[in-house]
Amino acid sequence: METQLLNRYLEESSYQCGLYVVGWFNCDYWSDNDYRKQDARKIGGSYVSVVRDRFEAQAKNLSSQNKLIISIILNITL
């Protein structure tokens, strides 16, 4: 969020607002052999609200008087 949205896209443009969108893909059919499934569980498992709160806090901390960042989690769990 900081590196890509704030320091790159917003810095290189005249835009004052940025939207950080994250797709949440956890599902029961995800292979247990896929390392990303374990990584996702470390972040918050199927508790998308925990992840949503984390990204909202990060967006708030990165926002300033000149820049506004909003974070949205799309829960597209199968």
C-alpha positions as CSV (number, residue, x, y, z in Angstrom):
1,M,0.0,0.0,0.0
2,E,2.7,2.5,1.0
3,T,5.2,1.5,-1.7
4,Q,2.9,1.1,-4.6
5,L,-0.1,3.3,-4.0
6,L,1.2,6.2,-1.9
7,N,4.8,6.5,-2.9
8,R,4.4,5.5,-6.6
9,Y,0.9,6.1,-8.0
10,L,-0.2,9.1,-5.9
11,E,3.3,10.6,-5.8
12,E,3.6,10.5,-9.6
13,S,0.2,11.9,-10.3
14,S,-1.9,14.9,-9.3
15,Y,-4.4,12.6,-7.6
16,Q,-5.0,13.2,-3.9
17,C,-7.1,10.0,-3.2
18,G,-6.2,6.4,-3.7
19,L,-8.2,3.1,-3.4
20,Y,-6.4,0.0,-2.3
21,V,-8.4,-3.1,-3.2
22,V,-7.6,-6.6,-1.9
23,G,-9.3,-9.8,-3.1
24,W,-9.9,-12.3,-0.3
25,F,-9.8,-15.8,-1.9
26,N,-9.9,-18.3,0.9
27,C,-12.0,-21.3,0.3
28,D,-12.4,-24.9,1.4
29,Y,-11.3,-26.2,-2.0
30,W,-7.8,-24.6,-1.8
31,S,-5.2,-27.3,-2.0
32,D,-3.5,-28.0,1.4
33,N,-0.2,-28.4,-0.6
34,D,-0.4,-24.8,-1.8
35,Y,1.9,-22.6,0.5
36,R,-0.4,-19.6,0.0
37,K,-3.2,-21.3,1.9
38,Q,-1.0,-21.5,5.0
39,D,0.2,-17.9,4.5
40,A,-3.4,-16.7,4.3
41,R,-4.2,-18.5,7.5
42,K,-1.3,-16.8,9.3
43,I,-2.8,-13.4,8.2
44,G,-6.2,-14.1,9.6
45,G,-7.5,-17.4,8.2
46,S,-11.1,-17.1,7.1
47,Y,-11.6,-14.1,9.4
48,V,-11.8,-11.5,6.7
49,S,-12.8,-8.8,9.2
50,V,-9.4,-9.1,10.9
51,V,-7.7,-8.5,7.6
52,R,-10.1,-5.7,6.8
53,D,-9.3,-3.9,10.1
54,R,-5.6,-4.3,9.5
55,F,-5.7,-2.7,6.0
56,E,-8.1,0.0,7.1
57,A,-5.7,0.9,9.9
58,Q,-2.8,1.0,7.5
59,A,-4.7,3.2,5.1
60,K,-5.6,5.6,7.9
61,N,-1.9,5.7,9.1
62,L,-0.7,6.5,5.5
63,S,-3.3,9.1,4.8
64,S,-2.4,12.7,5.5
65,Q,-3.7,16.2,5.0
66,N,-2.7,16.0,1.3
67,K,-3.5,12.4,0.5
68,L,-6.4,10.1,1.4
69,I,-6.1,6.3,1.1
70,I,-9.1,4.0,1.4
71,S,-8.8,0.2,1.7
72,I,-11.5,-2.2,0.5
73,I,-11.4,-6.0,1.0
74,L,-13.5,-7.9,-1.6
75,N,-14.6,-11.2,0.1
76,I,-14.8,-13.5,-2.9
77,T,-14.5,-16.7,-0.8
78,L,-15.9,-19.7,-2.7
